[in-house]
Amino acid sequence: MNFLKNYRDVGAAVAASTNPVEKDDDIIPPGLLLRSSAWDLKPDIRWEDIGRPRTILNLREYHAASSYGQLIGPQTSDDGDRAVNSSPVVWQISASNDSEKYDLSLSGSRDWLVAVLQRLLEDDGTWTFEIDEDATREGSAGRAEEKCADPDDPVQTSPHRCGFFRSALACLIRRRFAAGLSPLLVHCRFGRDRTGIVVAFLLRLMVPSVPDSVLLDEFLLSDRTCTPKLDGDCMMEKGKMFLELTLKNLPIVFHYIEARWGRIFADQKYRTAREEMVRSIELQRNHPMEFVRLSRFRCDEKYMKVETGIYLKRISFLSQNPHHIIDIDEKQVILWASFAFYYSVHAWLTRDPGQCIENVPEETWEVPNIELLNSQLDCIHMNAAAIQLAKIMIEEGIAETYPLPKRIDKIKKVLDLRTKLTQHLGKVDQKINVSHPQNLRRRMKKMKTRVLGK
């Protein structure tokens, strides 16, 4: 069972953080951003083992095309024997090994992050800007006389434009990921320093309001278990550097990007990005609700389905093999990563009030609503898996290494959540009868076994 060092789904890690992002619209879905170390020494790592990335961002000075050979080529899809092209696009944007990467007040480190943003915003011909014409048909008379922004320089000196820039950039990056860039896997040699800095930059790009505490928590997840040259104290020292030199100087980087947007993105290959920034800014001013619709994260349901099966196989492997078959540190990482995935998917599914049974009107249940029942069972499935894994982590002391969210960090809390989940399952069970398809009834039976143990 191979698991790359410091490999994790960043969205899942943030959702499972002890300091999670609270605002519903800013929950980062799983399957968007991945991170890991290099896999030079693990030639049997496959594309499926690292979240099936569409894009790989290599931050190392060393770049050997041969090291990506094991990830390239047709793979068998999980839903049949049909071969799919799994070749990821590989970008190399390296930071020198002898450079001071943490200190973002230095021009070299700042320019390195700007280069990452430039690569993200290059026009690859897949961009579209879909606007609801009905929502934007009514213009704002009070703003009709305002001058239209220059597409070559959307950032102007007037204060009202600067206030819209960061949210427009966040919308642009989110939609770029949704357009086929994700999953994006970021890696360096150890998956810790350079990767940690770029991941923090990308998270702040997508969610400008994400607090430093969440970024620091995510950074410190690296090297939680044994490391040949690093112990916990050393990682904490790196955390202090990350907080003082990286996070406190990130605003400098964003101010630089905002102030020099027209120059940084003057090339023709950024034309689409420039035009979309102008439109996003204008939408914020004239049609804020349409802008909110465009700026929301999208969740790849196929990714969730496939990864659920993969994590289930990893957990089953752990339960079927003695401890000496697999390294104890790798076991801890697999359990925590599995918990984070199921926990984050459940958090994402329940963002929609319609997914919560307490908010579903009774008349909705009067007809056999297959879609609603399946969505309820999806939520129960993910929640049950997260609760079960949290219990294992607490009982085996893994939660001391990988702290759990406060709502589920004690056995009593776990048992309370399981009781609520059982009640939820009972309500859904009452709605399923012989008029529903057999596969739905069979699924309910399996869910009872998982949750109730019978």
C-alpha positions as CSV (number, residue, x, y, z in Angstrom):
1,M,0.0,0.0,0.0
2,N,1.8,3.2,-1.2
3,F,1.0,6.6,0.0
4,L,3.1,9.6,-1.0
5,K,4.6,11.6,1.8
6,N,2.7,14.7,2.6
7,Y,0.0,13.8,0.1
8,R,-3.4,15.3,0.8
9,D,-6.5,16.9,-0.7
10,V,-6.2,20.5,0.4
11,G,-9.9,21.2,0.3
12,A,-10.5,18.2,2.6
13,A,-7.7,19.2,4.9
14,V,-9.1,22.7,5.3
15,A,-12.7,21.4,5.9
16,A,-11.3,19.0,8.6
17,S,-9.1,21.7,10.2
18,T,-9.5,22.5,13.8
19,N,-10.1,26.1,12.5
20,P,-12.3,25.5,9.5
21,V,-13.5,28.2,7.1
22,E,-16.9,29.0,8.5
23,K,-18.7,30.8,5.6
24,D,-20.6,28.2,3.5
25,D,-19.8,29.7,0.1
26,D,-16.1,29.6,0.9
27,I,-15.9,25.9,1.7
28,I,-13.3,24.6,-0.7
29,P,-14.6,21.4,-2.3
30,P,-12.5,18.2,-2.4
31,G,-10.9,17.4,-5.7
32,L,-9.8,21.0,-6.5
33,L,-6.3,21.3,-5.1
34,L,-3.9,18.4,-4.2
35,R,-0.4,18.5,-2.8
36,S,2.4,15.9,-2.3
37,S,6.1,15.2,-2.3
38,A,7.9,14.0,-5.4
39,W,7.5,10.3,-6.3
40,D,11.0,9.6,-7.7
41,L,11.5,6.9,-5.1
42,K,8.1,5.3,-5.5
43,P,7.9,4.0,-9.1
44,D,4.8,2.1,-8.4
45,I,2.7,5.2,-7.6
46,R,-0.1,5.4,-10.1
47,W,-2.3,8.3,-11.4
48,E,-5.2,6.9,-9.4
49,D,-3.2,7.0,-6.2
50,I,-2.7,10.8,-6.3
51,G,-6.3,11.9,-7.0
52,R,-6.2,11.6,-10.8
53,P,-4.8,15.2,-11.4
54,R,-5.5,16.9,-14.7
55,T,-2.7,19.4,-14.0
56,I,0.6,19.0,-12.1
57,L,2.6,22.0,-10.9
58,N,6.3,21.0,-10.3
59,L,8.1,23.5,-8.1
60,R,11.5,21.7,-8.2
61,E,14.6,22.9,-10.0
62,Y,15.0,19.3,-11.1
63,H,12.6,18.2,-13.7
64,A,12.8,14.8,-15.4
65,A,10.0,14.0,-17.8
66,S,10.7,10.3,-17.1
67,S,9.5,10.7,-13.5
68,Y,6.0,11.4,-14.9
69,G,6.0,8.4,-17.2
70,Q,4.2,6.3,-14.6
71,L,1.3,8.8,-14.6
72,I,0.9,9.0,-18.3
73,G,-1.0,6.8,-20.7
74,P,-4.5,5.2,-20.9
75,Q,-5.9,4.0,-17.7
76,T,-9.0,1.8,-17.1
77,S,-12.0,3.8,-15.8
78,D,-13.7,2.7,-12.6
79,D,-17.1,2.5,-14.2
80,G,-16.1,-0.1,-16.8
81,D,-13.4,-1.4,-19.1
82,R,-13.3,1.8,-21.2
83,A,-9.8,3.2,-21.3
84,V,-9.6,7.0,-20.7
85,N,-6.7,9.3,-21.4
86,S,-5.2,10.2,-18.1
87,S,-2.2,12.2,-19.2
88,P,-1.9,15.2,-16.9
89,V,-0.5,18.5,-18.1
90,V,2.8,19.2,-16.3
91,W,4.0,22.7,-15.5
92,Q,7.4,23.5,-14.0
93,I,7.7,26.8,-12.1
94,S,10.7,26.3,-10.0
95,A,12.2,28.2,-7.1
96,S,15.9,27.9,-6.7
97,N,17.0,25.5,-4.0
98,D,19.3,28.1,-2.4
99,S,16.8,31.0,-2.5
100,E,14.9,32.3,0.5
101,K,11.4,31.1,-0.4
102,Y,9.6,31.9,2.8
103,D,10.2,35.6,2.9
104,L,7.6,37.1,0.5
105,S,8.9,40.6,1.0
106,L,11.8,39.7,-1.2
107,S,11.3,40.3,-4.9
108,G,12.5,36.9,-6.0
109,S,9.9,35.0,-3.9
110,R,7.2,37.5,-4.9
111,D,8.0,37.1,-8.6
112,W,7.9,33.3,-8.2
113,L,4.3,33.5,-7.0
114,V,3.4,36.0,-9.7
115,A,4.8,33.4,-12.3
116,V,2.4,30.8,-10.8
117,L,-0.5,33.2,-11.2
118,Q,0.5,34.0,-14.8
119,R,0.6,30.3,-15.7
120,L,-2.9,29.8,-14.2
121,L,-4.3,32.6,-16.3
122,E,-2.9,31.8,-19.7
123,D,-5.5,31.4,-22.4
124,D,-5.8,27.8,-23.4
125,G,-8.9,28.2,-25.5
126,T,-11.3,26.5,-23.0
127,W,-12.5,29.7,-21.2
128,T,-16.1,30.8,-21.4
129,F,-17.8,33.5,-19.5
130,E,-21.5,32.6,-19.0
131,I,-23.7,35.4,-17.7
132,D,-27.4,35.1,-17.1
133,E,-28.8,37.7,-19.5
134,D,-32.1,37.8,-17.7
135,A,-30.4,38.7,-14.5
136,T,-28.3,41.4,-16.0
137,R,-30.9,42.9,-18.5
138,E,-31.9,45.7,-16.1
139,G,-29.1,48.2,-16.1
140,S,-28.2,50.5,-13.2
141,A,-29.3,54.0,-14.3
142,G,-27.2,55.7,-11.7
143,R,-24.0,54.1,-13.0
144,A,-24.8,54.5,-16.7
145,E,-22.6,57.6,-17.1
146,E,-19.5,55.9,-15.5
147,K,-16.6,55.2,-17.9
148,C,-16.2,51.6,-19.0
149,A,-13.0,50.0,-17.8
150,D,-10.0,49.6,-20.1
151,P,-9.6,45.8,-20.7
152,D,-5.8,46.3,-20.8
153,D,-5.8,47.8,-17.4
154,P,-8.8,46.9,-15.2
155,V,-7.1,48.2,-12.1
156,Q,-7.4,51.9,-12.0
157,T,-6.6,54.5,-9.4
158,S,-10.1,55.3,-8.3
159,P,-10.9,53.7,-4.9
160,H,-14.1,51.9,-6.0
161,R,-12.2,49.7,-8.5
162,C,-9.6,48.6,-5.9
163,G,-12.3,47.4,-3.6
164,F,-13.6,44.9,-6.3
165,F,-10.3,43.6,-7.5
166,R,-9.6,40.8,-5.1
167,S,-13.1,39.3,-5.3
168,A,-13.0,39.5,-9.1
169,L,-9.6,37.7,-9.1
170,A,-11.0,35.0,-6.7
171,C,-13.9,34.5,-9.1
172,L,-11.5,34.2,-12.1
173,I,-9.3,31.6,-10.4
174,R,-12.3,29.6,-9.2
175,R,-13.8,29.5,-12.6
176,R,-10.4,28.6,-14.1
177,F,-10.2,25.6,-11.8
178,A,-13.8,24.6,-12.8
179,A,-13.0,24.9,-16.5
180,G,-10.8,21.8,-16.5
181,L,-7.7,22.7,-14.6
182,S,-8.6,20.7,-11.5
183,P,-7.6,18.5,-9.8
184,L,-4.3,20.5,-9.7
185,L,-1.5,18.7,-7.9
186,V,1.3,20.9,-6.5
187,H,4.6,19.2,-5.5
188,C,8.2,19.8,-4.7
189,R,10.8,17.4,-3.3
190,F,9.4,16.9,0.2
191,G,6.0,18.5,-0.4
192,R,6.5,20.8,2.5
193,D,8.3,24.2,2.0
194,R,7.8,25.4,-1.5
195,T,4.6,23.4,-1.9
196,G,3.3,24.9,1.4
197,I,3.9,28.5,0.3
198,V,2.3,28.0,-3.1
199,V,-0.7,26.2,-1.6
200,A,-1.2,29.1,0.9
201,F,-1.0,31.6,-2.0
202,L,-3.6,29.6,-4.1
203,L,-6.0,29.3,-1.1
204,R,-5.8,33.0,-0.4
205,L,-6.3,33.6,-4.2
206,M,-9.5,31.6,-4.2
207,V,-10.8,32.6,-0.7
208,P,-9.4,36.1,0.1
209,S,-11.1,35.9,3.6
210,V,-9.5,32.6,4.6
211,P,-7.8,33.3,8.0
212,D,-4.1,32.8,8.7
213,S,-4.9,30.2,11.3
214,V,-6.4,27.9,8.6
215,L,-3.4,28.4,6.3
216,L,-1.0,27.7,9.2
217,D,-3.0,24.6,10.3
218,E,-2.8,23.3,6.7
219,F,0.9,24.0,6.5
220,L,1.7,22.2,9.8
221,L,0.0,19.0,8.6
222,S,3.2,18.2,6.7
223,D,5.6,15.9,8.4
224,R,3.3,15.2,11.3
225,T,4.8,11.7,11.6
226,C,8.4,10.6,11.6
227,T,10.9,12.4,9.3
228,P,14.5,11.4,8.8
229,K,15.9,14.9,9.4
230,L,13.0,16.7,11.0
231,D,11.3,16.3,14.3
232,G,8.2,18.0,15.6
233,D,10.1,20.9,17.1
234,C,11.8,21.6,13.8
235,M,8.5,21.6,12.0
236,M,7.1,24.1,14.5
237,E,10.1,26.3,13.8
238,K,9.2,26.2,10.1
239,G,5.7,27.1,11.1
240,K,6.9,30.2,12.9
241,M,8.9,31.2,9.7
242,F,5.8,30.5,7.6
243,L,3.7,32.7,9.8
244,E,6.1,35.6,10.2
245,L,7.7,35.7,6.7
246,T,5.1,34.2,4.4
247,L,1.6,34.8,5.8
248,K,2.3,38.3,7.1
249,N,3.9,39.3,3.7
250,L,1.2,37.8,1.5
251,P,-0.7,41.1,1.4
252,I,2.4,42.7,-0.1
253,V,2.3,40.1,-3.0
254,F,-1.4,40.8,-3.7
255,H,-0.9,44.6,-3.5
256,Y,1.9,44.2,-6.1
257,I,-0.4,42.2,-8.4
258,E,-3.2,44.6,-8.1
259,A,-1.1,47.7,-8.6
260,R,0.7,46.3,-11.7
261,W,-2.0,44.1,-13.2
262,G,-1.9,45.8,-16.6
263,R,1.9,45.3,-16.9
264,I,2.0,41.8,-15.5
265,F,-0.7,40.5,-17.8
266,A,0.0,42.7,-20.8
267,D,0.8,39.8,-23.1
268,Q,-1.8,38.7,-25.6
269,K,-2.0,35.2,-24.0
270,Y,-3.7,36.9,-21.0
271,R,-6.4,38.7,-23.0
272,T,-9.2,36.4,-21.9
273,A,-8.2,36.9,-18.2
274,R,-8.1,40.7,-18.6
275,E,-11.5,40.7,-20.3
276,E,-13.1,38.5,-17.6
277,M,-11.6,40.6,-14.8
278,V,-13.3,43.7,-16.4
279,R,-16.6,41.9,-16.7
280,S,-16.4,40.5,-13.1
281,I,-15.8,44.0,-11.8
282,E,-18.7,45.4,-13.7
283,L,-20.9,42.6,-12.5
284,Q,-20.0,43.4,-8.9
285,R,-21.0,47.0,-9.4
286,N,-24.2,46.5,-11.4
287,H,-25.4,42.9,-10.8
288,P,-24.0,41.6,-7.5
289,M,-26.3,38.6,-7.3
290,E,-25.2,37.4,-10.7
291,F,-21.6,37.8,-9.7
292,V,-22.2,35.7,-6.5
293,R,-23.6,33.0,-8.7
294,L,-20.6,33.0,-11.0
295,S,-18.1,33.1,-8.1
296,R,-19.3,30.0,-6.2
297,F,-17.2,26.9,-6.1
298,R,-18.3,24.0,-8.1
299,C,-18.0,20.4,-6.9
300,D,-17.0,17.5,-9.2
301,E,-19.5,14.8,-8.2
302,K,-17.7,12.2,-10.3
303,Y,-14.4,12.9,-8.4
304,M,-16.3,12.4,-5.1
305,K,-17.7,9.1,-6.3
306,V,-14.4,7.7,-7.5
307,E,-12.4,8.8,-4.6
308,T,-14.9,7.4,-2.1
309,G,-14.3,4.0,-3.5
310,I,-10.5,4.5,-3.4
311,Y,-10.5,5.6,0.2
312,L,-12.8,2.7,1.1
313,K,-10.3,0.3,-0.4
314,R,-7.4,1.9,1.6
315,I,-9.4,1.5,4.8
316,S,-10.3,-2.1,4.0
317,F,-6.6,-2.8,3.3
318,L,-5.7,-1.5,6.8
319,S,-8.3,-3.7,8.5
320,Q,-7.3,-6.8,6.7
321,N,-3.6,-6.7,7.2
322,P,-1.4,-6.9,10.4
323,H,0.4,-3.8,11.5
324,H,3.8,-5.1,10.4
325,I,2.6,-5.2,6.8
326,I,2.4,-1.4,6.6
327,D,4.4,1.4,8.2
328,I,2.6,2.8,11.3
329,D,3.2,6.4,10.0
330,E,1.6,5.5,6.7
331,K,-1.3,4.0,8.5
332,Q,-1.9,7.2,10.4
333,V,-1.7,9.3,7.2
334,I,-4.2,7.0,5.4
335,L,-6.7,7.1,8.3
336,W,-6.5,10.9,8.6
337,A,-6.7,11.5,4.9
338,S,-9.6,9.2,4.7
339,F,-11.4,10.9,7.6
340,A,-10.7,14.4,6.0
341,F,-12.1,13.3,2.7
342,Y,-15.4,11.9,4.1
343,Y,-15.7,14.8,6.5
344,S,-15.3,17.4,3.8
345,V,-17.6,15.7,1.3
346,H,-20.3,15.6,4.0
347,A,-19.7,19.3,4.8
348,W,-20.0,20.1,1.1
349,L,-23.1,18.0,0.5
350,T,-24.9,19.6,3.5
351,R,-24.2,23.2,2.3
352,D,-27.5,22.9,0.5
353,P,-30.4,23.2,3.0
354,G,-32.4,20.8,0.9
355,Q,-29.9,18.1,1.7
356,C,-30.9,18.3,5.4
357,I,-34.0,16.2,6.2
358,E,-35.1,18.7,8.9
359,N,-35.5,21.3,6.2
360,V,-37.4,19.2,3.7
361,P,-41.2,20.1,3.7
362,E,-43.4,17.1,4.5
363,E,-45.4,17.4,1.3
364,T,-42.1,16.7,-0.6
365,W,-42.1,13.2,0.8
366,E,-45.6,12.4,-0.4
367,V,-44.3,11.2,-3.8
368,P,-41.5,8.8,-4.4
369,N,-38.7,11.4,-4.6
370,I,-35.7,9.2,-5.7
371,E,-33.2,12.0,-6.1
372,L,-34.0,13.4,-2.7
373,L,-33.7,10.0,-1.0
374,N,-30.4,9.3,-2.7
375,S,-29.0,12.6,-1.7
376,Q,-30.0,11.9,1.9
377,L,-28.3,8.5,1.8
378,D,-25.2,10.2,0.3
379,C,-25.0,12.5,3.3
380,I,-25.5,9.6,5.7
381,H,-22.9,7.5,4.0
382,M,-20.2,10.3,4.2
383,N,-21.1,11.2,7.8
384,A,-21.1,7.6,9.0
385,A,-17.7,7.0,7.5
386,A,-16.3,10.2,9.0
387,I,-17.7,9.3,12.5
388,Q,-16.3,5.8,12.3
389,L,-12.8,7.0,11.3
390,A,-12.8,9.7,14.0
391,K,-13.6,7.0,16.6
392,I,-10.7,4.9,15.4
393,M,-8.3,7.9,15.4
394,I,-9.3,8.8,19.0
395,E,-9.0,5.3,20.3
396,E,-5.6,4.7,18.7
397,G,-4.2,8.1,19.7
398,I,-3.8,9.3,16.1
399,A,-5.9,12.3,17.0
400,E,-3.0,13.5,19.1
401,T,-0.9,13.8,15.9
402,Y,-3.7,14.9,13.6
403,P,-6.1,17.0,15.6
404,L,-9.8,16.5,14.8
405,P,-12.4,19.3,14.4
406,K,-13.8,20.4,17.7
407,R,-17.2,19.0,17.0
408,I,-15.9,15.5,16.8
409,D,-12.7,15.4,18.8
410,K,-14.0,13.4,21.8
411,I,-15.5,10.0,22.1
412,K,-18.6,11.4,23.8
413,K,-19.1,13.9,20.8
414,V,-18.6,11.0,18.4
415,L,-21.3,8.9,20.1
416,D,-23.7,11.9,20.2
417,L,-23.2,12.4,16.5
418,R,-23.8,8.8,15.9
419,T,-27.0,8.9,17.8
420,K,-28.2,11.9,15.7
421,L,-27.2,10.1,12.6
422,T,-29.2,7.0,13.6
423,Q,-32.3,9.2,14.1
424,H,-31.7,10.8,10.7
425,L,-31.4,7.3,9.1
426,G,-34.7,6.3,10.8
427,K,-36.5,9.2,9.3
428,V,-35.3,8.4,5.8
429,D,-36.1,4.7,6.3
430,Q,-39.7,5.6,7.1
431,K,-40.0,7.3,3.7
432,I,-38.8,4.3,1.7
433,N,-41.4,1.7,0.8
434,V,-42.2,-0.9,-1.9
435,S,-43.0,1.8,-4.4
436,H,-39.4,2.7,-4.6
437,P,-36.8,0.9,-6.8
438,Q,-35.2,-2.2,-5.5
439,N,-31.7,-0.7,-5.7
440,L,-32.7,2.1,-3.4
441,R,-34.2,-0.3,-0.8
442,R,-31.0,-2.4,-1.1
443,R,-28.9,0.7,-0.5
444,M,-30.9,1.6,2.6
445,K,-30.3,-2.0,4.0
446,K,-26.6,-1.6,3.5
447,M,-26.7,1.8,5.2
448,K,-28.4,0.3,8.2
449,T,-25.7,-2.3,8.5
450,R,-23.0,0.4,8.3
451,V,-24.7,2.8,10.8
452,L,-26.5,0.4,13.1
453,G,-24.3,-2.7,12.8
454,K,-27.2,-4.9,11.8
